Amino acid sequence: MHSISMKTGKCGFTLIEMAVVLTVLGLIASLLVTPLAMRAEASQRHAAEDMLDNIIEALIGFALIHGRLPCPSIEANPASPAYGLEQSPPCTLSTPGYLPWRTLGLPAHDPWGNPRTGASQPWTGHWRYRPDKNFTDETISLSTLPGGLIQIKDHDGNLISTADSRVIAVVFSTGPNRQADGLNAAYSPASPQFEAGDPMPAFDDLLRWIGHPLLIARLARAGRL
């Protein structure tokens, strides 16, 4: 009788096979995570744009009620009763100002920002705001004209705002990188220049402005002029 020999097979993975499987799973996970991160950032940018639209409407609403635009908020101490409120006119524009969110009843910061708990903490994600003094310190009338100081430029340095549009207020978010980019990174009390445009590797700010014709039209329509 001939004996039949059989080889016993081993179950399970070898270390090499496990390494290959883990590598493949890692690649699949990375392919899934990247679109998710992109979708999350797109959602945050959309939320910031909606918030900016609400801010512009709130600023115009303030002007309809008070006959002027609010001054920026400059109080740095969160424990101060004046924190988040507009400074009393005449506005102090010698340093960068922030949106007076408590005065307007709006969120203090954009989707990437954080609340501040101390006077020395950075203003991460808080809305930057720069108005024209001619529209904050006195009641607006048909004869009120912008000082002509605020300019909006594109990424190539070309003017977006014109002599006809005449910017009277700017508000912007510092975007996902939480820092002002391009022209927005420098502040000039005498010749303020701001940058607006599509996001780029070195620029992700989101900016809105109010032009003189728009505000005058809204005030006139409401019978405030």
C-alpha positions in Angstrom: 0.0 0.0 0.0 1.4 3.3 -1.0 1.2 6.0 1.7 -0.1 9.4 0.6 1.7 12.4 2.2 -0.1 15.7 2.5 1.4 19.1 3.2 -0.3 21.1 5.9 -1.2 24.7 4.8 -0.7 27.6 7.1 -3.5 30.1 7.7 -3.0 33.9 8.2 -0.8 36.7 6.8 2.9 37.0 6.7 4.4 40.3 7.9 5.1 41.3 4.3 1.5 40.7 3.3 0.3 42.7 6.4 2.5 45.5 5.4 1.2 45.6 1.9 -2.4 45.5 3.1 -1.7 48.4 5.6 -0.1 50.4 2.8 -3.0 50.0 0.5 -5.5 50.9 3.3 -3.4 54.0 4.1 -3.5 55.1 0.5 -7.3 54.6 0.3 -7.7 56.5 3.6 -5.6 59.4 2.3 -7.7 59.6 -0.9 -10.9 59.8 1.2 -9.6 62.3 3.7 -8.4 64.9 1.2 -11.8 65.4 -0.5 -13.4 65.5 3.0 -11.0 68.2 4.1 -11.6 70.2 0.9 -15.4 69.9 1.4 -15.0 71.1 5.0 -13.0 74.1 4.0 -15.5 74.9 1.2 -18.3 74.7 3.7 -16.5 77.1 6.1 -15.8 79.6 3.3 -19.4 79.5 2.3 -20.4 80.1 5.9 -17.9 83.0 6.1 -19.3 84.6 2.9 -22.9 84.3 4.3 -21.7 86.0 7.6 -20.0 88.8 5.6 -23.3 89.4 3.7 -25.1 89.6 7.1 -22.4 92.0 8.4 -22.9 94.4 5.4 -26.7 94.3 6.0 -26.2 95.0 9.7 -23.8 97.9 9.0 -26.4 99.4 6.6 -29.1 98.8 9.2 -27.1 100.6 11.8 -26.8 103.6 9.4 -30.6 103.5 8.8 -31.2 103.7 12.6 -28.5 106.1 13.6 -27.8 108.1 10.5 -24.1 107.1 10.4 -21.9 104.0 10.3 -20.5 102.6 13.6 -16.9 103.2 14.7 -14.6 100.2 15.0 -14.2 98.3 18.2 -10.7 98.8 19.7 -11.1 97.6 23.3 -8.6 94.6 23.7 -9.7 93.4 27.2 -12.5 90.9 27.1 -13.3 91.8 30.7 -14.1 95.4 29.8 -17.7 96.5 29.5 -16.7 98.2 26.2 -15.3 95.0 24.6 -17.0 94.3 21.3 -18.8 97.7 21.3 -18.1 100.5 18.9 -15.9 103.3 20.3 -17.7 106.6 20.8 -17.3 109.0 17.8 -15.1 110.6 16.7 -13.5 107.3 15.6 -9.9 106.5 16.3 -8.4 105.0 13.2 -4.7 105.2 14.0 -4.6 101.4 14.6 -6.5 98.5 13.0 -10.0 98.2 14.2 -12.4 95.3 14.6 -16.1 94.9 13.8 -18.2 96.1 16.8 -20.0 92.8 16.9 -21.8 93.4 20.2 -23.1 96.7 19.0 -24.4 95.0 15.8 -25.6 91.7 17.5 -23.3 89.5 15.4 -20.7 86.7 16.0 -17.3 88.0 17.1 -15.3 85.9 14.6 -15.4 83.9 11.4 -15.6 80.1 11.2 -11.8 79.8 11.8 -11.7 82.1 14.8 -11.6 81.6 18.5 -13.0 83.6 21.4 -10.5 85.7 23.3 -10.2 85.4 27.1 -7.3 87.8 27.7 -6.2 91.2 26.5 -2.8 89.8 25.3 -4.4 87.1 23.2 -4.3 87.4 19.4 -7.4 88.4 17.5 -7.6 85.1 15.7 -10.4 85.2 13.1 -12.1 88.3 14.4 -13.6 90.5 11.7 -11.4 93.4 10.6 -13.3 96.7 10.0 -12.3 100.0 8.5 -14.9 102.8 7.9 -14.5 106.3 6.4 -14.6 108.9 9.1 -16.9 111.1 7.1 -19.6 108.5 7.6 -19.0 107.6 11.2 -18.4 110.9 13.0 -21.4 112.9 11.7 -24.9 112.3 10.4 -24.9 111.3 6.8 -26.5 113.6 4.3 -26.7 113.9 0.5 -23.7 116.2 0.7 -21.6 113.8 2.7 -18.7 112.5 0.5 -16.1 109.9 1.2 -12.6 111.1 2.1 -11.3 109.0 -0.9 -8.7 107.3 1.3 -9.9 103.7 1.1 -8.9 101.7 -2.0 -9.6 98.1 -3.0 -7.2 96.4 -5.3 -7.0 93.0 -7.0 -4.0 90.6 -6.8 -2.2 92.4 -9.6 -2.5 95.8 -7.8 -5.2 97.1 -10.1 -7.9 99.2 -8.6 -11.3 97.5 -8.1 -12.9 100.5 -6.4 -13.3 103.6 -8.6 -14.0 107.3 -8.2 -17.7 106.4 -8.7 -18.0 103.5 -6.3 -16.0 105.4 -3.5 -15.5 102.9 -0.7 -16.9 104.0 2.7 -16.4 100.8 4.7 -14.4 97.6 4.5 -14.8 94.4 6.5 -12.9 91.2 6.0 -12.1 87.7 7.3 -8.5 86.5 7.5 -9.6 83.1 6.1 -8.4 79.6 6.9 -4.8 80.6 7.6 -6.0 83.1 10.3 -3.7 85.9 9.2 -4.2 88.9 6.9 -2.7 88.4 3.5 -1.4 90.7 0.7 -2.3 94.4 1.1 -4.6 93.5 4.0 -1.5 92.6 6.1 -0.4 96.2 6.3 -2.4 99.0 7.9 -2.2 102.7 7.0 -4.3 105.2 8.7 -3.7 107.8 6.0 -3.8 105.7 2.8 -5.6 102.4 3.6 -5.4 99.8 0.8 -7.1 96.5 0.8 -6.9 93.4 -1.4 -9.8 91.3 -2.7 -10.0 88.4 -5.1 -10.2 84.6 -5.5 -8.2 82.4 -3.0 -4.6 81.7 -3.9 -1.8 79.8 -2.2 -0.6 83.0 -0.5 -4.1 84.7 -0.2 -7.3 83.4 1.4 -8.9 86.5 2.9 -12.6 87.1 2.3 -13.5 90.8 1.9 -16.6 92.9 1.4 -17.0 96.7 1.2 -19.8 99.2 1.1 -19.8 101.8 -1.7 -21.1 105.3 -1.4 -23.9 104.9 -4.0 -25.2 101.8 -2.3 -25.5 103.4 1.2 -26.9 106.6 -0.1 -29.5 104.6 -2.1 -30.5 102.6 0.9 -30.8 105.7 3.2 -32.8 107.5 0.6 -35.2 104.6 0.1 -35.8 104.5 3.8 -36.5 108.2 3.9 -33.4 108.9 6.0 -32.1 111.6 3.6 
